[in-house]
Amino acid sequence: MKEIPLCVPHLGGNETRYLSECVATNFVSSVGPFVDRFEASFVERIGTRFAVAAVNGTSALHVALLVAGVERDDEVLISTLTFIAPVNAIRYVGAWPVFIDAEPAYWQMDVRRVAEFLERSCERRRGEVRNRATGRRVRALLPVHILGHPVDIDPLLALGKEYGLLVIEDATESLGARYKDRVVGHLGDVACFSFNGNKLITSGGGGMLVTDREDWGTRARYLTTQAKDDPIEFVHGTVGYNYRLTNLQAAVGCAQMERLDDHIAAKRRIAERYTAGLGDLPGLSPMVQAPWAFSAYWMYTILVDERRFGMSSRALLRKLDQARIQSRPLWQPAHLSPSQKDVPRADCPVAEQLNSDALSLPCSVGLTDADQDRVVETIRAAARGVEKREA
Ligand SMILES: *Cc1c(COP(=O)(O)O)cnc(C)c1O
């Protein structure tokens, strides 16, 4: 029986042609037409005035925090239920994450908890917002649109405005998603995308920072290219980074970007078929989309209620593994991460429950109906096995 992987790239377009062009023209490194073209495709698709490519999504987030002026000992509010990368980026600039619980419906940053934190735990002093417990300045909100679904952004933007906080979107998992017909990645002050191998599109590895603010766009380009001040002399105005994407990677990215809508259509179809195939099982909740959202359904995930399903999400993972089907839990909530043990403790029961119940299922763009049916059948058989045991 062949293995069904969780989420692998789908290289179904002009990738080889564009890569050959790089080789033929000798433009393989950090200069070349594909880098410019890839950036232009984001300006067009997302609608921001500026797009700056980076070596990966994490470095794009690092630079986003730098251009936004988040400083050492500032605090940044972020959902605890996220892949660790944006938390690391906050730490790179010496700032502190404040972990916010997830909401139970769509598993995104709970905006009511953000409001509560700002109202009850902070005070305004000389035009700044300070966390009363730590004395630190609260500087920014960092919503992470997880799994292809947007955060409920309007109330969050309203809080940002009320408290004078910047909004930095981590849109790495949600390229192509929309919030009330507005494009994810064009909702806050600056946003980042990732083109890691398992994302909606891939460039092998890569990232993109997008913003409407000219000074931030210019600064981002400067910081990602070693902060060089002179076109000829090696004069550097500040500590810069070697974060530029290569032309080879951008070539793959351009080919993938041409196929983005097909990828999203495939992901949405996979979601529909899983929900149709599994939605009736007691104790198993399929992934849902908010009425105000267009989800890109990047990573199809179910919740397994151990008591009602008769089996834990991890036991189901092992059952799937025995059938050579790869599945995966969601991330350890960041407030529990050993890497963040120096951050003041947060109370995030919803995220902890989601971490224990969630299981992501195979959802590669190229997943065949037959393979998907095998996943569905294996889960249904596991459920029947439980019934038999109990009878
Ligand atoms: C993938 C991802 C990133 C960036 O990842 P890179 O591998 O550095 O491109 C950042 N945040 C989240 C939530 C992600 O899932």
The ligand as an ORCA input file, in Angstrom:
! r2SCAN-3c Opt
* xyz 0 1
  C       4.914     28.429      7.588
  C       4.693     29.482      8.601
  C       5.562     30.582      8.743
  C       6.808     30.814      7.946
  O       7.497     29.704      7.670
  P       8.822     29.619      6.776
  O       9.062     28.154      6.794
  O       9.870     30.403      7.473
  O       8.542     30.129      5.404
  C       5.235     31.551      9.663
  N       4.117     31.473     10.402
  C       3.268     30.434     10.305
  C       2.038     30.440     11.129
  C       3.526     29.392      9.409
  O       2.672     28.362      9.333
*
